[in-house]
Amino acid sequence: MFLQSYNCVLCNELVEETVEHLFLHCEFAKECWSIIGLTIPLGQESFQILDSFRRQLNVQFFMEIIILLCWSIWMSRNNLIFRNEEATKDKCKAIFRNLFGLVILRAKKKYFPEISLWLEQLL
């Protein structure tokens, strides 16, 4: 597909939108990760960053958190492109919170207290 530009629409830098940039290195993404208290270590590869997220979160459901925040960043990006809605940290947080509320509905009962406590503390 030919596009007018392949640059990231979420940041002011003229940087090609790659998977790594969009979800890990874009300033917007960094702000979104900070919503849940995660920092992106400098100079590490993608898998090292994900492992760092796992350690920083220190919960059994870390992968659900990572996936849902990536999806929230993706939705923020798409809302900007297709709906001309401004991408903000607060809107990304709202998307994440709504999605995570659905995850709680499918969680095993033994995990529910830990998940609920984590969600209340961070959001």
Phi and psi restraints in degrees (range 20) as a CNS / XPLOR table:
assign (resid 1 and name C) (resid 2 and name N)
       (resid 2 and name CA) (resid 2 and name C) 1.0 -92.5 20.0 2
assign (resid 2 and name N) (resid 2 and name CA)
       (resid 2 and name C) (resid 3 and name N) 1.0 126.9 20.0 2
assign (resid 2 and name C) (resid 3 and name N)
       (resid 3 and name CA) (resid 3 and name C) 1.0 -119.0 20.0 2
assign (resid 3 and name N) (resid 3 and name CA)
       (resid 3 and name C) (resid 4 and name N) 1.0 155.1 20.0 2
assign (resid 3 and name C) (resid 4 and name N)
       (resid 4 and name CA) (resid 4 and name C) 1.0 -63.4 20.0 2
assign (resid 4 and name N) (resid 4 and name CA)
       (resid 4 and name C) (resid 5 and name N) 1.0 -35.0 20.0 2
assign (resid 4 and name C) (resid 5 and name N)
       (resid 5 and name CA) (resid 5 and name C) 1.0 -149.1 20.0 2
assign (resid 5 and name N) (resid 5 and name CA)
       (resid 5 and name C) (resid 6 and name N) 1.0 145.1 20.0 2
assign (resid 5 and name C) (resid 6 and name N)
       (resid 6 and name CA) (resid 6 and name C) 1.0 -107.6 20.0 2
assign (resid 6 and name N) (resid 6 and name CA)
       (resid 6 and name C) (resid 7 and name N) 1.0 12.2 20.0 2
assign (resid 6 and name C) (resid 7 and name N)
       (resid 7 and name CA) (resid 7 and name C) 1.0 -77.6 20.0 2
assign (resid 7 and name N) (resid 7 and name CA)
       (resid 7 and name C) (resid 8 and name N) 1.0 153.9 20.0 2
assign (resid 7 and name C) (resid 8 and name N)
       (resid 8 and name CA) (resid 8 and name C) 1.0 -63.7 20.0 2
assign (resid 8 and name N) (resid 8 and name CA)
       (resid 8 and name C) (resid 9 and name N) 1.0 130.2 20.0 2
assign (resid 8 and name C) (resid 9 and name N)
       (resid 9 and name CA) (resid 9 and name C) 1.0 -87.6 20.0 2
assign (resid 9 and name N) (resid 9 and name CA)
       (resid 9 and name C) (resid 10 and name N) 1.0 -9.0 20.0 2
assign (resid 9 and name C) (resid 10 and name N)
       (resid 10 and name CA) (resid 10 and name C) 1.0 -91.9 20.0 2
assign (resid 10 and name N) (resid 10 and name CA)
       (resid 10 and name C) (resid 11 and name N) 1.0 -13.5 20.0 2
assign (resid 10 and name C) (resid 11 and name N)
       (resid 11 and name CA) (resid 11 and name C) 1.0 -129.6 20.0 2
assign (resid 11 and name N) (resid 11 and name CA)
       (resid 11 and name C) (resid 12 and name N) 1.0 164.1 20.0 2
assign (resid 11 and name C) (resid 12 and name N)
       (resid 12 and name CA) (resid 12 and name C) 1.0 -86.3 20.0 2
assign (resid 12 and name N) (resid 12 and name CA)
       (resid 12 and name C) (resid 13 and name N) 1.0 -2.1 20.0 2
assign (resid 12 and name C) (resid 13 and name N)
       (resid 13 and name CA) (resid 13 and name C) 1.0 -80.9 20.0 2
assign (resid 13 and name N) (resid 13 and name CA)
       (resid 13 and name C) (resid 14 and name N) 1.0 150.7 20.0 2
assign (resid 13 and name C) (resid 14 and name N)
       (resid 14 and name CA) (resid 14 and name C) 1.0 -89.3 20.0 2
assign (resid 14 and name N) (resid 14 and name CA)
       (resid 14 and name C) (resid 15 and name N) 1.0 73.4 20.0 2
assign (resid 14 and name C) (resid 15 and name N)
       (resid 15 and name CA) (resid 15 and name C) 1.0 -120.5 20.0 2
assign (resid 15 and name N) (resid 15 and name CA)
       (resid 15 and name C) (resid 16 and name N) 1.0 134.6 20.0 2
assign (resid 15 and name C) (resid 16 and name N)
       (resid 16 and name CA) (resid 16 and name C) 1.0 -62.3 20.0 2
assign (resid 16 and name N) (resid 16 and name CA)
       (resid 16 and name C) (resid 17 and name N) 1.0 136.3 20.0 2
assign (resid 16 and name C) (resid 17 and name N)
       (resid 17 and name CA) (resid 17 and name C) 1.0 -80.1 20.0 2
assign (resid 17 and name N) (resid 17 and name CA)
       (resid 17 and name C) (resid 18 and name N) 1.0 97.9 20.0 2
assign (resid 17 and name C) (resid 18 and name N)
       (resid 18 and name CA) (resid 18 and name C) 1.0 -103.6 20.0 2
assign (resid 18 and name N) (resid 18 and name CA)
       (resid 18 and name C) (resid 19 and name N) 1.0 170.4 20.0 2
assign (resid 18 and name C) (resid 19 and name N)
       (resid 19 and name CA) (resid 19 and name C) 1.0 -58.8 20.0 2
assign (resid 19 and name N) (resid 19 and name CA)
       (resid 19 and name C) (resid 20 and name N) 1.0 -47.4 20.0 2
assign (resid 19 and name C) (resid 20 and name N)
       (resid 20 and name CA) (resid 20 and name C) 1.0 -62.5 20.0 2
assign (resid 20 and name N) (resid 20 and name CA)
       (resid 20 and name C) (resid 21 and name N) 1.0 -42.5 20.0 2
assign (resid 20 and name C) (resid 21 and name N)
       (resid 21 and name CA) (resid 21 and name C) 1.0 -65.0 20.0 2
assign (resid 21 and name N) (resid 21 and name CA)
       (resid 21 and name C) (resid 22 and name N) 1.0 -51.3 20.0 2
assign (resid 21 and name C) (resid 22 and name N)
       (resid 22 and name CA) (resid 22 and name C) 1.0 -58.1 20.0 2
assign (resid 22 and name N) (resid 22 and name CA)
       (resid 22 and name C) (resid 23 and name N) 1.0 -43.8 20.0 2
assign (resid 22 and name C) (resid 23 and name N)
       (resid 23 and name CA) (resid 23 and name C) 1.0 -97.7 20.0 2
assign (resid 23 and name N) (resid 23 and name CA)
       (resid 23 and name C) (resid 24 and name N) 1.0 -16.4 20.0 2
assign (resid 23 and name C) (resid 24 and name N)
       (resid 24 and name CA) (resid 24 and name C) 1.0 -127.2 20.0 2
assign (resid 24 and name N) (resid 24 and name CA)
       (resid 24 and name C) (resid 25 and name N) 1.0 -35.7 20.0 2
assign (resid 24 and name C) (resid 25 and name N)
       (resid 25 and name CA) (resid 25 and name C) 1.0 -108.3 20.0 2
assign (resid 25 and name N) (resid 25 and name CA)
       (resid 25 and name C) (resid 26 and name N) 1.0 -16.1 20.0 2
assign (resid 25 and name C) (resid 26 and name N)
       (resid 26 and name CA) (resid 26 and name C) 1.0 -65.3 20.0 2
assign (resid 26 and name N) (resid 26 and name CA)
       (resid 26 and name C) (resid 27 and name N) 1.0 140.4 20.0 2
assign (resid 26 and name C) (resid 27 and name N)
       (resid 27 and name CA) (resid 27 and name C) 1.0 -60.6 20.0 2
assign (resid 27 and name N) (resid 27 and name CA)
       (resid 27 and name C) (resid 28 and name N) 1.0 -36.3 20.0 2
assign (resid 27 and name C) (resid 28 and name N)
       (resid 28 and name CA) (resid 28 and name C) 1.0 -62.5 20.0 2
assign (resid 28 and name N) (resid 28 and name CA)
       (resid 28 and name C) (resid 29 and name N) 1.0 -44.7 20.0 2
assign (resid 28 and name C) (resid 29 and name N)
       (resid 29 and name CA) (resid 29 and name C) 1.0 -62.2 20.0 2
assign (resid 29 and name N) (resid 29 and name CA)
       (resid 29 and name C) (resid 30 and name N) 1.0 -42.0 20.0 2
assign (resid 29 and name C) (resid 30 and name N)
       (resid 30 and name CA) (resid 30 and name C) 1.0 -60.4 20.0 2
assign (resid 30 and name N) (resid 30 and name CA)
       (resid 30 and name C) (resid 31 and name N) 1.0 -40.4 20.0 2
assign (resid 30 and name C) (resid 31 and name N)
       (resid 31 and name CA) (resid 31 and name C) 1.0 -63.3 20.0 2
assign (resid 31 and name N) (resid 31 and name CA)
       (resid 31 and name C) (resid 32 and name N) 1.0 -39.9 20.0 2
assign (resid 31 and name C) (resid 32 and name N)
       (resid 32 and name CA) (resid 32 and name C) 1.0 -66.9 20.0 2
assign (resid 32 and name N) (resid 32 and name CA)
       (resid 32 and name C) (resid 33 and name N) 1.0 -41.1 20.0 2
assign (resid 32 and name C) (resid 33 and name N)
       (resid 33 and name CA) (resid 33 and name C) 1.0 -63.0 20.0 2
assign (resid 33 and name N) (resid 33 and name CA)
       (resid 33 and name C) (resid 34 and name N) 1.0 -33.0 20.0 2
assign (resid 33 and name C) (resid 34 and name N)
       (resid 34 and name CA) (resid 34 and name C) 1.0 -67.8 20.0 2
assign (resid 34 and name N) (resid 34 and name CA)
       (resid 34 and name C) (resid 35 and name N) 1.0 -21.5 20.0 2
assign (resid 34 and name C) (resid 35 and name N)
       (resid 35 and name CA) (resid 35 and name C) 1.0 -55.1 20.0 2
assign (resid 35 and name N) (resid 35 and name CA)
       (resid 35 and name C) (resid 36 and name N) 1.0 -39.0 20.0 2
assign (resid 35 and name C) (resid 36 and name N)
       (resid 36 and name CA) (resid 36 and name C) 1.0 -103.7 20.0 2
assign (resid 36 and name N) (resid 36 and name CA)
       (resid 36 and name C) (resid 37 and name N) 1.0 18.1 20.0 2
assign (resid 36 and name C) (resid 37 and name N)
       (resid 37 and name CA) (resid 37 and name C) 1.0 80.6 20.0 2
assign (resid 37 and name N) (resid 37 and name CA)
       (resid 37 and name C) (resid 38 and name N) 1.0 19.0 20.0 2
assign (resid 37 and name C) (resid 38 and name N)
       (resid 38 and name CA) (resid 38 and name C) 1.0 -100.7 20.0 2
assign (resid 38 and name N) (resid 38 and name CA)
       (resid 38 and name C) (resid 39 and name N) 1.0 139.4 20.0 2
assign (resid 38 and name C) (resid 39 and name N)
       (resid 39 and name CA) (resid 39 and name C) 1.0 -117.1 20.0 2
assign (resid 39 and name N) (resid 39 and name CA)
       (resid 39 and name C) (resid 40 and name N) 1.0 147.3 20.0 2
assign (resid 39 and name C) (resid 40 and name N)
       (resid 40 and name CA) (resid 40 and name C) 1.0 -96.2 20.0 2
assign (resid 40 and name N) (resid 40 and name CA)
       (resid 40 and name C) (resid 41 and name N) 1.0 115.2 20.0 2
assign (resid 40 and name C) (resid 41 and name N)
       (resid 41 and name CA) (resid 41 and name C) 1.0 -66.0 20.0 2
assign (resid 41 and name N) (resid 41 and name CA)
       (resid 41 and name C) (resid 42 and name N) 1.0 141.0 20.0 2
assign (resid 41 and name C) (resid 42 and name N)
       (resid 42 and name CA) (resid 42 and name C) 1.0 -75.9 20.0 2
assign (resid 42 and name N) (resid 42 and name CA)
       (resid 42 and name C) (resid 43 and name N) 1.0 147.3 20.0 2
assign (resid 42 and name C) (resid 43 and name N)
       (resid 43 and name CA) (resid 43 and name C) 1.0 70.0 20.0 2
assign (resid 43 and name N) (resid 43 and name CA)
       (resid 43 and name C) (resid 44 and name N) 1.0 22.9 20.0 2
assign (resid 43 and name C) (resid 44 and name N)
       (resid 44 and name CA) (resid 44 and name C) 1.0 -114.8 20.0 2
assign (resid 44 and name N) (resid 44 and name CA)
       (resid 44 and name C) (resid 45 and name N) 1.0 154.5 20.0 2
assign (resid 44 and name C) (resid 45 and name N)
       (resid 45 and name CA) (resid 45 and name C) 1.0 -75.3 20.0 2
assign (resid 45 and name N) (resid 45 and name CA)
       (resid 45 and name C) (resid 46 and name N) 1.0 165.6 20.0 2
assign (resid 45 and name C) (resid 46 and name N)
       (resid 46 and name CA) (resid 46 and name C) 1.0 -55.2 20.0 2
assign (resid 46 and name N) (resid 46 and name CA)
       (resid 46 and name C) (resid 47 and name N) 1.0 -46.7 20.0 2
assign (resid 46 and name C) (resid 47 and name N)
       (resid 47 and name CA) (resid 47 and name C) 1.0 -68.2 20.0 2
assign (resid 47 and name N) (resid 47 and name CA)
       (resid 47 and name C) (resid 48 and name N) 1.0 -31.7 20.0 2
assign (resid 47 and name C) (resid 48 and name N)
       (resid 48 and name CA) (resid 48 and name C) 1.0 -67.9 20.0 2
assign (resid 48 and name N) (resid 48 and name CA)
       (resid 48 and name C) (resid 49 and name N) 1.0 -37.4 20.0 2
assign (resid 48 and name C) (resid 49 and name N)
       (resid 49 and name CA) (resid 49 and name C) 1.0 -65.1 20.0 2
assign (resid 49 and name N) (resid 49 and name CA)
       (resid 49 and name C) (resid 50 and name N) 1.0 -44.0 20.0 2
assign (resid 49 and name C) (resid 50 and name N)
       (resid 50 and name CA) (resid 50 and name C) 1.0 -62.5 20.0 2
assign (resid 50 and name N) (resid 50 and name CA)
       (resid 50 and name C) (resid 51 and name N) 1.0 -39.1 20.0 2
assign (resid 50 and name C) (resid 51 and name N)
       (resid 51 and name CA) (resid 51 and name C) 1.0 -65.2 20.0 2
assign (resid 51 and name N) (resid 51 and name CA)
       (resid 51 and name C) (resid 52 and name N) 1.0 -37.3 20.0 2
assign (resid 51 and name C) (resid 52 and name N)
       (resid 52 and name CA) (resid 52 and name C) 1.0 -63.0 20.0 2
assign (resid 52 and name N) (resid 52 and name CA)
       (resid 52 and name C) (resid 53 and name N) 1.0 -41.0 20.0 2
assign (resid 52 and name C) (resid 53 and name N)
       (resid 53 and name CA) (resid 53 and name C) 1.0 -59.1 20.0 2
assign (resid 53 and name N) (resid 53 and name CA)
       (resid 53 and name C) (resid 54 and name N) 1.0 -44.3 20.0 2
assign (resid 53 and name C) (resid 54 and name N)
       (resid 54 and name CA) (resid 54 and name C) 1.0 -57.4 20.0 2
assign (resid 54 and name N) (resid 54 and name CA)
       (resid 54 and name C) (resid 55 and name N) 1.0 -45.5 20.0 2
assign (resid 54 and name C) (resid 55 and name N)
       (resid 55 and name CA) (resid 55 and name C) 1.0 -69.0 20.0 2
assign (resid 55 and name N) (resid 55 and name CA)
       (resid 55 and name C) (resid 56 and name N) 1.0 -40.4 20.0 2
assign (resid 55 and name C) (resid 56 and name N)
       (resid 56 and name CA) (resid 56 and name C) 1.0 -64.9 20.0 2
assign (resid 56 and name N) (resid 56 and name CA)
       (resid 56 and name C) (resid 57 and name N) 1.0 -39.4 20.0 2
assign (resid 56 and name C) (resid 57 and name N)
       (resid 57 and name CA) (resid 57 and name C) 1.0 -72.3 20.0 2
assign (resid 57 and name N) (resid 57 and name CA)
       (resid 57 and name C) (resid 58 and name N) 1.0 -44.8 20.0 2
assign (resid 57 and name C) (resid 58 and name N)
       (resid 58 and name CA) (resid 58 and name C) 1.0 54.0 20.0 2
assign (resid 58 and name N) (resid 58 and name CA)
       (resid 58 and name C) (resid 59 and name N) 1.0 44.5 20.0 2
assign (resid 58 and name C) (resid 59 and name N)
       (resid 59 and name CA) (resid 59 and name C) 1.0 -133.7 20.0 2
assign (resid 59 and name N) (resid 59 and name CA)
       (resid 59 and name C) (resid 60 and name N) 1.0 157.0 20.0 2
assign (resid 59 and name C) (resid 60 and name N)
       (resid 60 and name CA) (resid 60 and name C) 1.0 -68.2 20.0 2
assign (resid 60 and name N) (resid 60 and name CA)
       (resid 60 and name C) (resid 61 and name N) 1.0 -24.1 20.0 2
assign (resid 60 and name C) (resid 61 and name N)
       (resid 61 and name CA) (resid 61 and name C) 1.0 -101.7 20.0 2
assign (resid 61 and name N) (resid 61 and name CA)
       (resid 61 and name C) (resid 62 and name N) 1.0 31.6 20.0 2
assign (resid 61 and name C) (resid 62 and name N)
       (resid 62 and name CA) (resid 62 and name C) 1.0 -59.3 20.0 2
assign (resid 62 and name N) (resid 62 and name CA)
       (resid 62 and name C) (resid 63 and name N) 1.0 -36.9 20.0 2
assign (resid 62 and name C) (resid 63 and name N)
       (resid 63 and name CA) (resid 63 and name C) 1.0 -67.1 20.0 2
assign (resid 63 and name N) (resid 63 and name CA)
       (resid 63 and name C) (resid 64 and name N) 1.0 -37.6 20.0 2
assign (resid 63 and name C) (resid 64 and name N)
       (resid 64 and name CA) (resid 64 and name C) 1.0 -62.0 20.0 2
assign (resid 64 and name N) (resid 64 and name CA)
       (resid 64 and name C) (resid 65 and name N) 1.0 -40.8 20.0 2
assign (resid 64 and name C) (resid 65 and name N)
       (resid 65 and name CA) (resid 65 and name C) 1.0 -62.7 20.0 2
assign (resid 65 and name N) (resid 65 and name CA)
       (resid 65 and name C) (resid 66 and name N) 1.0 -48.1 20.0 2
assign (resid 65 and name C) (resid 66 and name N)
       (resid 66 and name CA) (resid 66 and name C) 1.0 -62.1 20.0 2
assign (resid 66 and name N) (resid 66 and name CA)
       (resid 66 and name C) (resid 67 and name N) 1.0 -46.5 20.0 2
assign (resid 66 and name C) (resid 67 and name N)
       (resid 67 and name CA) (resid 67 and name C) 1.0 -63.5 20.0 2
assign (resid 67 and name N) (resid 67 and name CA)
       (resid 67 and name C) (resid 68 and name N) 1.0 -44.4 20.0 2
assign (resid 67 and name C) (resid 68 and name N)
       (resid 68 and name CA) (resid 68 and name C) 1.0 -69.3 20.0 2
assign (resid 68 and name N) (resid 68 and name CA)
       (resid 68 and name C) (resid 69 and name N) 1.0 -33.2 20.0 2
assign (resid 68 and name C) (resid 69 and name N)
       (resid 69 and name CA) (resid 69 and name C) 1.0 -72.3 20.0 2
assign (resid 69 and name N) (resid 69 and name CA)
       (resid 69 and name C) (resid 70 and name N) 1.0 -36.9 20.0 2
assign (resid 69 and name C) (resid 70 and name N)
       (resid 70 and name CA) (resid 70 and name C) 1.0 -61.2 20.0 2
assign (resid 70 and name N) (resid 70 and name CA)
       (resid 70 and name C) (resid 71 and name N) 1.0 -42.3 20.0 2
assign (resid 70 and name C) (resid 71 and name N)
       (resid 71 and name CA) (resid 71 and name C) 1.0 -64.2 20.0 2
assign (resid 71 and name N) (resid 71 and name CA)
       (resid 71 and name C) (resid 72 and name N) 1.0 -37.4 20.0 2
assign (resid 71 and name C) (resid 72 and name N)
       (resid 72 and name CA) (resid 72 and name C) 1.0 -65.8 20.0 2
assign (resid 72 and name N) (resid 72 and name CA)
       (resid 72 and name C) (resid 73 and name N) 1.0 -39.8 20.0 2
assign (resid 72 and name C) (resid 73 and name N)
       (resid 73 and name CA) (resid 73 and name C) 1.0 -63.7 20.0 2
assign (resid 73 and name N) (resid 73 and name CA)
       (resid 73 and name C) (resid 74 and name N) 1.0 -43.9 20.0 2
assign (resid 73 and name C) (resid 74 and name N)
       (resid 74 and name CA) (resid 74 and name C) 1.0 -61.3 20.0 2
assign (resid 74 and name N) (resid 74 and name CA)
       (resid 74 and name C) (resid 75 and name N) 1.0 -43.6 20.0 2
assign (resid 74 and name C) (resid 75 and name N)
       (resid 75 and name CA) (resid 75 and name C) 1.0 -65.6 20.0 2
assign (resid 75 and name N) (resid 75 and name CA)
       (resid 75 and name C) (resid 76 and name N) 1.0 -38.7 20.0 2
assign (resid 75 and name C) (resid 76 and name N)
       (resid 76 and name CA) (resid 76 and name C) 1.0 -61.0 20.0 2
assign (resid 76 and name N) (resid 76 and name CA)
       (resid 76 and name C) (resid 77 and name N) 1.0 -43.1 20.0 2
assign (resid 76 and name C) (resid 77 and name N)
       (resid 77 and name CA) (resid 77 and name C) 1.0 -61.7 20.0 2
assign (resid 77 and name N) (resid 77 and name CA)
       (resid 77 and name C) (resid 78 and name N) 1.0 -48.5 20.0 2
assign (resid 77 and name C) (resid 78 and name N)
       (resid 78 and name CA) (resid 78 and name C) 1.0 -66.4 20.0 2
assign (resid 78 and name N) (resid 78 and name CA)
       (resid 78 and name C) (resid 79 and name N) 1.0 -36.8 20.0 2
assign (resid 78 and name C) (resid 79 and name N)
       (resid 79 and name CA) (resid 79 and name C) 1.0 -63.3 20.0 2
assign (resid 79 and name N) (resid 79 and name CA)
       (resid 79 and name C) (resid 80 and name N) 1.0 -35.2 20.0 2
assign (resid 79 and name C) (resid 80 and name N)
       (resid 80 and name CA) (resid 80 and name C) 1.0 -67.3 20.0 2
assign (resid 80 and name N) (resid 80 and name CA)
       (resid 80 and name C) (resid 81 and name N) 1.0 -46.7 20.0 2
assign (resid 80 and name C) (resid 81 and name N)
       (resid 81 and name CA) (resid 81 and name C) 1.0 -70.6 20.0 2
assign (resid 81 and name N) (resid 81 and name CA)
       (resid 81 and name C) (resid 82 and name N) 1.0 -48.9 20.0 2
assign (resid 81 and name C) (resid 82 and name N)
       (resid 82 and name CA) (resid 82 and name C) 1.0 -95.5 20.0 2
assign (resid 82 and name N) (resid 82 and name CA)
       (resid 82 and name C) (resid 83 and name N) 1.0 -22.6 20.0 2
assign (resid 82 and name C) (resid 83 and name N)
       (resid 83 and name CA) (resid 83 and name C) 1.0 -116.9 20.0 2
assign (resid 83 and name N) (resid 83 and name CA)
       (resid 83 and name C) (resid 84 and name N) 1.0 -1.6 20.0 2
assign (resid 83 and name C) (resid 84 and name N)
       (resid 84 and name CA) (resid 84 and name C) 1.0 56.3 20.0 2
assign (resid 84 and name N) (resid 84 and name CA)
       (resid 84 and name C) (resid 85 and name N) 1.0 34.4 20.0 2
assign (resid 84 and name C) (resid 85 and name N)
       (resid 85 and name CA) (resid 85 and name C) 1.0 -93.7 20.0 2
assign (resid 85 and name N) (resid 85 and name CA)
       (resid 85 and name C) (resid 86 and name N) 1.0 131.7 20.0 2
assign (resid 85 and name C) (resid 86 and name N)
       (resid 86 and name CA) (resid 86 and name C) 1.0 -59.3 20.0 2
assign (resid 86 and name N) (resid 86 and name CA)
       (resid 86 and name C) (resid 87 and name N) 1.0 135.4 20.0 2
assign (resid 86 and name C) (resid 87 and name N)
       (resid 87 and name CA) (resid 87 and name C) 1.0 -89.1 20.0 2
assign (resid 87 and name N) (resid 87 and name CA)
       (resid 87 and name C) (resid 88 and name N) 1.0 116.3 20.0 2
assign (resid 87 and name C) (resid 88 and name N)
       (resid 88 and name CA) (resid 88 and name C) 1.0 -128.0 20.0 2
assign (resid 88 and name N) (resid 88 and name CA)
       (resid 88 and name C) (resid 89 and name N) 1.0 159.0 20.0 2
assign (resid 88 and name C) (resid 89 and name N)
       (resid 89 and name CA) (resid 89 and name C) 1.0 -59.1 20.0 2
assign (resid 89 and name N) (resid 89 and name CA)
       (resid 89 and name C) (resid 90 and name N) 1.0 -40.6 20.0 2
assign (resid 89 and name C) (resid 90 and name N)
       (resid 90 and name CA) (resid 90 and name C) 1.0 -66.5 20.0 2
assign (resid 90 and name N) (resid 90 and name CA)
       (resid 90 and name C) (resid 91 and name N) 1.0 -38.4 20.0 2
assign (resid 90 and name C) (resid 91 and name N)
       (resid 91 and name CA) (resid 91 and name C) 1.0 -68.1 20.0 2
assign (resid 91 and name N) (resid 91 and name CA)
       (resid 91 and name C) (resid 92 and name N) 1.0 -38.7 20.0 2
assign (resid 91 and name C) (resid 92 and name N)
       (resid 92 and name CA) (resid 92 and name C) 1.0 -63.7 20.0 2
assign (resid 92 and name N) (resid 92 and name CA)
       (resid 92 and name C) (resid 93 and name N) 1.0 -41.6 20.0 2
assign (resid 92 and name C) (resid 93 and name N)
       (resid 93 and name CA) (resid 93 and name C) 1.0 -61.7 20.0 2
assign (resid 93 and name N) (resid 93 and name CA)
       (resid 93 and name C) (resid 94 and name N) 1.0 -41.3 20.0 2
assign (resid 93 and name C) (resid 94 and name N)
       (resid 94 and name CA) (resid 94 and name C) 1.0 -64.5 20.0 2
assign (resid 94 and name N) (resid 94 and name CA)
       (resid 94 and name C) (resid 95 and name N) 1.0 -42.4 20.0 2
assign (resid 94 and name C) (resid 95 and name N)
       (resid 95 and name CA) (resid 95 and name C) 1.0 -60.6 20.0 2
assign (resid 95 and name N) (resid 95 and name CA)
       (resid 95 and name C) (resid 96 and name N) 1.0 -48.0 20.0 2
assign (resid 95 and name C) (resid 96 and name N)
       (resid 96 and name CA) (resid 96 and name C) 1.0 -59.3 20.0 2
assign (resid 96 and name N) (resid 96 and name CA)
       (resid 96 and name C) (resid 97 and name N) 1.0 -46.8 20.0 2
assign (resid 96 and name C) (resid 97 and name N)
       (resid 97 and name CA) (resid 97 and name C) 1.0 -61.0 20.0 2
assign (resid 97 and name N) (resid 97 and name CA)
       (resid 97 and name C) (resid 98 and name N) 1.0 -43.5 20.0 2
assign (resid 97 and name C) (resid 98 and name N)
       (resid 98 and name CA) (resid 98 and name C) 1.0 -63.0 20.0 2
assign (resid 98 and name N) (resid 98 and name CA)
       (resid 98 and name C) (resid 99 and name N) 1.0 -44.6 20.0 2
assign (resid 98 and name C) (resid 99 and name N)
       (resid 99 and name CA) (resid 99 and name C) 1.0 -65.0 20.0 2
assign (resid 99 and name N) (resid 99 and name CA)
       (resid 99 and name C) (resid 100 and name N) 1.0 -41.3 20.0 2
assign (resid 99 and name C) (resid 100 and name N)
       (resid 100 and name CA) (resid 100 and name C) 1.0 -67.2 20.0 2
assign (resid 100 and name N) (resid 100 and name CA)
       (resid 100 and name C) (resid 101 and name N) 1.0 -30.7 20.0 2
assign (resid 100 and name C) (resid 101 and name N)
       (resid 101 and name CA) (resid 101 and name C) 1.0 -61.2 20.0 2
assign (resid 101 and name N) (resid 101 and name CA)
       (resid 101 and name C) (resid 102 and name N) 1.0 -33.6 20.0 2
assign (resid 101 and name C) (resid 102 and name N)
       (resid 102 and name CA) (resid 102 and name C) 1.0 -72.9 20.0 2
assign (resid 102 and name N) (resid 102 and name CA)
       (resid 102 and name C) (resid 103 and name N) 1.0 -33.8 20.0 2
assign (resid 102 and name C) (resid 103 and name N)
       (resid 103 and name CA) (resid 103 and name C) 1.0 -63.6 20.0 2
assign (resid 103 and name N) (resid 103 and name CA)
       (resid 103 and name C) (resid 104 and name N) 1.0 -39.8 20.0 2
assign (resid 103 and name C) (resid 104 and name N)
       (resid 104 and name CA) (resid 104 and name C) 1.0 -58.1 20.0 2
assign (resid 104 and name N) (resid 104 and name CA)
       (resid 104 and name C) (resid 105 and name N) 1.0 -36.2 20.0 2
assign (resid 104 and name C) (resid 105 and name N)
       (resid 105 and name CA) (resid 105 and name C) 1.0 -63.2 20.0 2
assign (resid 105 and name N) (resid 105 and name CA)
       (resid 105 and name C) (resid 106 and name N) 1.0 -27.4 20.0 2
assign (resid 105 and name C) (resid 106 and name N)
       (resid 106 and name CA) (resid 106 and name C) 1.0 -100.4 20.0 2
assign (resid 106 and name N) (resid 106 and name CA)
       (resid 106 and name C) (resid 107 and name N) 1.0 -1.7 20.0 2
assign (resid 106 and name C) (resid 107 and name N)
       (resid 107 and name CA) (resid 107 and name C) 1.0 -72.9 20.0 2
assign (resid 107 and name N) (resid 107 and name CA)
       (resid 107 and name C) (resid 108 and name N) 1.0 148.4 20.0 2
assign (resid 107 and name C) (resid 108 and name N)
       (resid 108 and name CA) (resid 108 and name C) 1.0 -64.3 20.0 2
assign (resid 108 and name N) (resid 108 and name CA)
       (resid 108 and name C) (resid 109 and name N) 1.0 144.1 20.0 2
assign (resid 108 and name C) (resid 109 and name N)
       (resid 109 and name CA) (resid 109 and name C) 1.0 -56.2 20.0 2
assign (resid 109 and name N) (resid 109 and name CA)
       (resid 109 and name C) (resid 110 and name N) 1.0 -33.5 20.0 2
assign (resid 109 and name C) (resid 110 and name N)
       (resid 110 and name CA) (resid 110 and name C) 1.0 -68.0 20.0 2
assign (resid 110 and name N) (resid 110 and name CA)
       (resid 110 and name C) (resid 111 and name N) 1.0 -23.1 20.0 2
assign (resid 110 and name C) (resid 111 and name N)
       (resid 111 and name CA) (resid 111 and name C) 1.0 -92.1 20.0 2
assign (resid 111 and name N) (resid 111 and name CA)
       (resid 111 and name C) (resid 112 and name N) 1.0 -16.0 20.0 2
assign (resid 111 and name C) (resid 112 and name N)
       (resid 112 and name CA) (resid 112 and name C) 1.0 -54.8 20.0 2
assign (resid 112 and name N) (resid 112 and name CA)
       (resid 112 and name C) (resid 113 and name N) 1.0 -47.1 20.0 2
assign (resid 112 and name C) (resid 113 and name N)
       (resid 113 and name CA) (resid 113 and name C) 1.0 -60.2 20.0 2
assign (resid 113 and name N) (resid 113 and name CA)
       (resid 113 and name C) (resid 114 and name N) 1.0 -42.5 20.0 2
assign (resid 113 and name C) (resid 114 and name N)
       (resid 114 and name CA) (resid 114 and name C) 1.0 -65.2 20.0 2
assign (resid 114 and name N) (resid 114 and name CA)
       (resid 114 and name C) (resid 115 and name N) 1.0 -42.3 20.0 2
assign (resid 114 and name C) (resid 115 and name N)
       (resid 115 and name CA) (resid 115 and name C) 1.0 -65.6 20.0 2
assign (resid 115 and name N) (resid 115 and name CA)
       (resid 115 and name C) (resid 116 and name N) 1.0 -46.1 20.0 2
assign (resid 115 and name C) (resid 116 and name N)
       (resid 116 and name CA) (resid 116 and name C) 1.0 -62.4 20.0 2
assign (resid 116 and name N) (resid 116 and name CA)
       (resid 116 and name C) (resid 117 and name N) 1.0 -42.6 20.0 2
assign (resid 116 and name C) (resid 117 and name N)
       (resid 117 and name CA) (resid 117 and name C) 1.0 -63.5 20.0 2
assign (resid 117 and name N) (resid 117 and name CA)
       (resid 117 and name C) (resid 118 and name N) 1.0 -45.4 20.0 2
assign (resid 117 and name C) (resid 118 and name N)
       (resid 118 and name CA) (resid 118 and name C) 1.0 -59.3 20.0 2
assign (resid 118 and name N) (resid 118 and name CA)
       (resid 118 and name C) (resid 119 and name N) 1.0 -45.2 20.0 2
assign (resid 118 and name C) (resid 119 and name N)
       (resid 119 and name CA) (resid 119 and name C) 1.0 -64.4 20.0 2
assign (resid 119 and name N) (resid 119 and name CA)
       (resid 119 and name C) (resid 120 and name N) 1.0 -42.5 20.0 2
assign (resid 119 and name C) (resid 120 and name N)
       (resid 120 and name CA) (resid 120 and name C) 1.0 -65.2 20.0 2
assign (resid 120 and name N) (resid 120 and name CA)
       (resid 120 and name C) (resid 121 and name N) 1.0 -40.6 20.0 2
assign (resid 120 and name C) (resid 121 and name N)
       (resid 121 and name CA) (resid 121 and name C) 1.0 -69.4 20.0 2
assign (resid 121 and name N) (resid 121 and name CA)
       (resid 121 and name C) (resid 122 and name N) 1.0 -38.0 20.0 2
assign (resid 121 and name C) (resid 122 and name N)
       (resid 122 and name CA) (resid 122 and name C) 1.0 -97.0 20.0 2
assign (resid 122 and name N) (resid 122 and name CA)
       (resid 122 and name C) (resid 123 and name N) 1.0 -22.2 20.0 2
